[in-house]
Amino acid sequence: MIMGRSRRRSGSAAAAAAGRGAPAAGAPPAEAVLPYEYAATFRLTGRPGNIVQDVINVGPEGVFVATTISYGFEPERAADDVARTLAAGAEKDILPGDLPISRIPVDALIRGFRVNPKFDHLIFPANGDFAPPGAQGEWIPAAFSGSLFQKMRTPGPLSFLFNLVDTGTGREMQDTPVHNIASLGAASGERPFRQLARPVAFLPRSNLRLQVIEQSLDSVGELFIVLSGYMIAGVTGLSEAEARAIAARTATPAPEALPAGPVIPFDYVTTFELTGRPGNIVSDEIAINVEGDYFATSIGYGVALPPVRVEPRHLLFAGNQAQRLDLGLQPLRIFPPDALRDGIRIHPAMLRVAFEAPSVLNRSLPAELASSLFERMNRADDVAFRYRIHDTARGRDLQNQPINNIAGLGSADGSRPFRVFPRPYRAVPRTTIRVDVEERNGRGRLFIVFHGYKTLRRRS
């Protein structure tokens, strides 16, 4: 590991280089400098004092220069305990769509519950929907009934201590393990990516060990700590002294040389339909048009979410009261399948209406309130995915592994600056940039956008 240092030049030489737009002597060409992210991942168990660690191994293809550090957390959305009252009351095979709401535990109705993704094909066998009432061959053995639905977990504040050690030199980067909020900010992503005081360069095949000490109870999930910066490719055949010199010169690059012709702001957009199925992978490609080179300077994302309100269907009215519902007797088939996949709960503002006693659902609910009673647990801060960017022209990924959205891009509600590339990412005409997205939680239309500018060639 080395700290990036810039070499001083005389004022006249610097001015001449700026006027020509030429790179500094010995600096790598623009094509050799790519945005890059190295991530370390940790499986948190929710046991304070538990120590987990990971190692970032810098690849042999070039020098990696880290400029920022960030992190993100993917909590487990479903609790381990399932709706056990379903199993307790099931003496024979069941048809999931006919299960009454009263069989769902009260705490699951309040905190939220969803279909267990492992049993999605059993619960929704009819083209992704419930089987018709009394359908033959669609019954599920009672032994599985306790695992059909999952209670939703409410993530608490995340707290951990961490330290970083450069294994090449044996030096630690803190004098003591440091708290995540104090050093990296909140886990929600509502903060700028922390800029390192000076760029830190890692030579090919070097290692960085990261150690995490859990502090928060019941915070179960996957933690990502990400070093973002850029990779200087093509310096593997140089001596260590030459590689150090090139890495130091990129810390303060010379003004960029632009081709003759107009320069216009331009965004390239990728879109993905998130289905809410964890592990599902979707891809999209950006085709760089023939007008000229494209330089991406930052990246951002957003998710267009479906409506939160749950519109029930096939309601059962209570006896002769045409405008009244016995809420506990309503079957689960009144809920759209996509709502049960997202996770639903009784709206917090409607709890007094939904219950007539602490554990008794309303047996005479006004029918007009049914559409306002439940809400989907599919909000912007619940959206989680992992992304990978691949440059097809160079045949390179821009990450060492799929990166968590919060760790690499910030929060989904936009309350953060766009992530700025430390060096513009250059894509030449007729090439493509492929973005792969692995769903973890949430449903909606995802937009990942590269911001930058296009250089237009002059017509002869």
N, C-alpha and C positions, 0 to 999 in steps of 0.2 A: 504494500500500500504506500502511496506517495501523495503528498499534497501538491495540487496544481499550482505552478508558479509561472508568471509571464516574464519573458525576457525584454528588458528595456531596449528601445531603439532611439536614435537621435530624432529630434523633432522634424528635420527636413526629410529623413528617410520615411518616417511614419506618414508625413503629409503626402509624399510622393506615392506611397503604397495606397493610401486612401483615395487619392485622385485616380489611380489606375484601377482600383477595385481588385487588386491582386492579393493573394494570400501571402502570409508571412513566409519567409524563407524556411524551408524544411517542414512547413505545416502540411497536413494531409489534404488531398483534394476534397471538395465538398461531398462527392459521391461516397467517400470512405467513412463519413461521419453520419451515424444513424442514431435516432432516439432509441433508447433501450431501457428495460426494466429488469431488475433481478429481485425475485420475491423469495422470502422464507416463510414457511407455513408451520403452524403449531396447532395441535389438537388439544383444546382446553377441556378439562373435565369438571370444572366447577368446584375444585377442592383447593382452598387457600393453602399456599405453601408448596403446592406441586410444582416441580421444575421440569420444563420441556425445552428442547433446544433443536436447532437446525443449522445447517451449514450452507452458505452460498458459495458455489464453486464457479469461478469465472472461467469461461470457456477458452479454448486455445486460439480462437479466431481473431483476437485483437485485445486492445486495452479498453477497459471499461472505466469511465469517469462518472462518478456519482455527484449529482448536484442537489438533490432533494431526498427527503425520507418521509414516508407516510405509512399509514396502516389502516386496516379495515377488519371487521369481525362479522362472520356469518354465523349467527346463533341458530341453534336447532329450534325450528319453529314448533315442532310437535313434542309434547312431553312423553316420557316413556310409559307412564300409566295411561291406559286406554279406558274406554267407557265400559268399566267392569260390570255395571248394572245390566248391560245388554246380555252378558254371559250368564249373570245370575238369574235372569228371568227367562232364559231360553231353554226350554225342555225339549224342543224339537227343531227341525230345520226351519229356517226363516227366509222370508223374502224381504230384502233390505228396504225396498220402497214402501212396504206396509208397516214398518216399525213406527210406533207412535212417538211423538216428541217427548212424552212423559218418560220414556225409557232412557233418554239422554240425561246424564247426571246434571244436577243444577249448576255445579261449578263450571261444567263444560259449556252450558248454555250462556253463562255470564262471561267467561273468559274466552270462549270460542272453541269450536271443534271443526274437524274436516274429515273427508274421506282419507283413509290410509292409502297412499299411492300404490302400495303393493297389491291391494285388493280392488283397484279401480276397475279392472276388467270383469270382476265378479259382481260388483255392485251395479255397474252400468253395462250390461251385456247387450242391450238393444241399440246398437249404433251409438254408443256413448250415452245412453239414457237408461232410466230404470226399466226393468221388465214390466209388462202390463200386470195388473192384479191377477193373481192366481195362475200365472204363466207356468207351463209345464217345463221341467228341466232347468229352472232358474233358481231353485231353492239352494240356500247355502247351509252346510252343516252347522249345527249349534256350536260345535267346538271352535269355529272361527268367529263367532259373533262378537266376542270381546275384543277382537283386533280389527274390526271393520272400520272403526272411527277413532281418531286421535284427538286428545285434548290439545289445545294450543298453549304454547309456553309464552309467557310475557317476559321478554328480555329485560334484565335489570341493568344498572350501570356497570360498565366494564372497567375493571381495575387490574393492573398487573405491573410488575417491575421488569425491566429488561436491561441487558448490557450487551455490548458488541466487542468482539476480540478479533484483531487481525492475526490469524494463525501464522502468517509468514514472519512477522516480527515479534509476535507474542505480546503486543501492546493492546491494552484495553482503551476504549474510547470514552469511558466514564470512570470517575474515581470510585463510584459506588453504583449499584443497580438503581436506575432512575425510574420514576413513576411515569406511566404513559401519558397522563394529562399534562404533567409538567413539561415533558419533552416533545410530545407529538400532537397534543391537542385532543379534542373529543373524538370518540369512536364513530360518531354519526357522520363524519366527513364535513361538518360545517366549519371548516378552517382552511386557510391556505396550506398548501403543501410546504412543509418546513424546509427552508433553504439552508443548506449547509454553509457554515461560515466561509469555507473555501472549498472548491471542488476537490474531491478525493479520487485519485486514480488507482486502479487495481490492475496489475500486470496480468498477462495471460497465465492461466492455471493457478492463480492465487486463490486464497480462501478467506471467508469471513464467517466466524461463528457467532450466532445470536442465541442468547439464553433468556428465557421468559420464566418469571416466577408468578404464579397465579395468586391473586389477592381477593377476587370477588367470589362469593358463594353462588353456586348454581349457574354460572355463566358457562354453558356448554356449547361448543361449536368450533369453528375453524378460524384461527387468527392469521392474518397476512401482514407481514412487515416488508415494505417495498422500498428499495433504493432505485430512484429514477435518475437518468442522466443520458449518456450517449456512449456508443461503442465506436472506437476508432479501428476500423478493419484494415487488414493488410500490413500490420506491423509485427507479425509473428516471426519474420526472418531477421529482425534487427537485434542488436545487442540490447541488454537492459538499459545501458546508458542512453542509447539512441531512442529507445521507446520512451524513456523518462522525458527526454528533451521534447519529443513530439507531443506527448500528453500535456506537458507544461505550456507549450505554445498555444494549444487549443483553449486554454483558460481565458485568454483575451484575443479572440480571433480578429483578423483584419476585416474591414468592411467587405461585405459580400459583393462579388462582381455579378451584375445582372445583364442578361443579353439586351442588345439594342431593341427597342420596341416598347409598346404600352405595357403597363403593369396594372392589373385590376384585382380588387378583393374577390375572393371566391371561396365557397364552401362545397365540399364534397360530402354527401350524406349516404349513410347506410341505414336500412330499416329492417326490423325483425319483429315477427309476431310471437310474443311470449305466450305460451300455452298454460303455464302454471305447473308443468310436469318437471320435477327435479331431475336433472341429468340429461334432459332433452337438448340436443345441439342443433343450432341453426346457423347458417352462414350467409354472407352477402359479399359482393365484390364491387369495388369502384374501378371503373375503366377510365384511365387518364386519357383525355381526348388529344387530338393531334395539333391543337392550337399552339401549344408550347409547354414548357416545364411548369410543374406545380410545386409550390413550396408551402407545406403545412407548418404553421407556427404554434397552433394549440389544438386541443381536442376537448370535446364536451359531449354530454348525453342528456337525454330526457325520456320520460315514459308517459305516453298518453294512456290513461287508465280508463277502464269501463266504469259505468255507474256503480256507486257503492250500495245503493238501496237494493234489497232483495224483493222482487215481485213474486209472491206466492201464486200457485196455480192449483186447480182441482181441490179447492177448499171443501171441507165437510162442515155443514152447518149443524148447530145443536138443536136436534129435535124439530119442533115447530117454530122455533125462533129463527126466522129466515135471515135476520141481520145480526145473529150472534154466533160466536164460535167457541167450542170447547178446545182451547189451545192444546191441552195435553193429549187429546185424541187425534190431532192432525197427523197424518202419516208423513214420513220424510219425503215422499214423492211430491209434496207441494213445493219443494225447493228446486230450482233449476240445477242441473248437474254441475255447471261451471261454478255456481256459488258454493256448493259443497266441496268442490276441489280447492277453491280459494280459501275456504274456512269462513264460517259465519258465527255470529253471536247476536244476542239480544242487544239492541242499541242501549247504551247506558242511560239515556234519557227516558227510555220506555220500560225500565225495570219495574216501576211501581204499577204500571199498567199490565205487564205480563204476568205478575204473580199476585194472587189474592191472599197468600200466606207465604212465609219464608221459603217453603219448599213445595208449594202447591201452585201449579199454573192456573191462570185465569180460566174458569169454566164458562164464562159469559162475556167473551171479548167482543166489542163492537167490530163488525166485519170491516168497516172503513179504516180501521187502524192496522189491519193485517199487513198492508204494504209498507208501513213505517216501522214495523216492529223489529225486523232483523236487518243487519248490515253485514256486508262482506268485509273480511279482513284482508283487504288488498289495497294498501295505501302506498304512497310514494316511498315512505321510509321503510316499507317492508320489501321493496323490490331488491332482489339480490341475483347477480349473475357473475360469471367469469368470462373474460374476453381474451382473445389472442389475435394479434395483428401480424399478417404475413406479407412481405414484399416479394411478389412473384418475379420481379425483374432481377433481384439480387439472390433470390432463393433463400431468404433469411426471415426468421421470426424476430419480432421486436421485443419479445419477452422470453425469459427462460422457462416459463410455465404459464398456464392461464391465470390471470390476475383478477382478484375480487374487485368489483366495481367501485366500492367505497375507497379501497386502498389505492387504486390507480387513477380514478376519475373524480372522486368526491361524492357528495350526497346527490340523491335522485331529484330533490326538489329545487335544485339550482342555487341553493343558498351557499355558494362558494365560488371563488374565481375559476375560470376555465384553466385546465392544466396546460401550462405553457411548455413547449418543447425547448430545452436549453439551446439546441441548434435547429434551424429550420430543416424539416424533413423533405428532401427533394425527391419527386417522382417524375420520371421522364415520360414523354408521350408514348401512347400505345401499350403502356404497362398496366398492371392491375394491382390493387391492394385488397387482400382478402381479410375479412374480419369474421372470426368464429366466436359464437356466444354459447356458453353452456348455462342453461337455466338452473337456478337454485331455489328461487321463490318469487312469486308474484306473476301477474298476467297483465298484458297490455301490449301496446305497440311501442317498441324501443327504437329510438333514434340515436345513432352515434355519428357525430359530425366532426370532420376535420376542417378547421378554420385556417385560412391562409391567403395566398395570392397566386395568380396565374400570370406568367410572362408570355405575351403574345408576340409571335414572330412578325416582322415587317414583310409585307407582300412586295415581291420584286416587280 
